[in-house]
Amino acid sequence: MVAYDGEKMSKSRGNLVFVSSLRKQGVDPAAIRLALMRHHYRSSWEWTDAEISAALDTLKQWRRALALGSGAPAAPVEQAVLSALAADLDAPAAVTILQEWVDASLGTDTVADKRDSSAPMTVRRLADASLGLLL
């Protein structure tokens, strides 16, 4: 169940947030998808406007990492993302794994890992094929 302003989202309450409305506002479709994927489909959660803002910030960071000529090794990322999705479609875990790759590649917490010259392309294809995120 998804809530909005402390109440269950429902047509009868008129508190639905439509993807079409977000798109008319010019929101990047990848941000909408990412905001939704941060929540497991079996879990109840509450939609807030901050969801889109956070997703846009994340996409900006991801795209910056993908624009690098190289990055952290992608092979373990591929395996971990696919395993997370195979385990009851755990999209939030897959998103976390991709974020960890971005952090390692950008050197967010330590020195940037740039050992794999094909990593950005591999991760871009992985995000597109497995999560539908056109980065």
Secondary structure, 3 states (H helix, E strand, C coil): CEEECCEECCCCCCCCCCHHHHHHCCCCHHHHHHHHHCCCCCCCEEECHHHHHHHHHHHHHHHHHHCCCCECCCHHHHHHHHHHHHCCCCHHHHHHHHHHHHHHHHCCCCCCCCCECCHHHHHHHHHHHHHCCCC
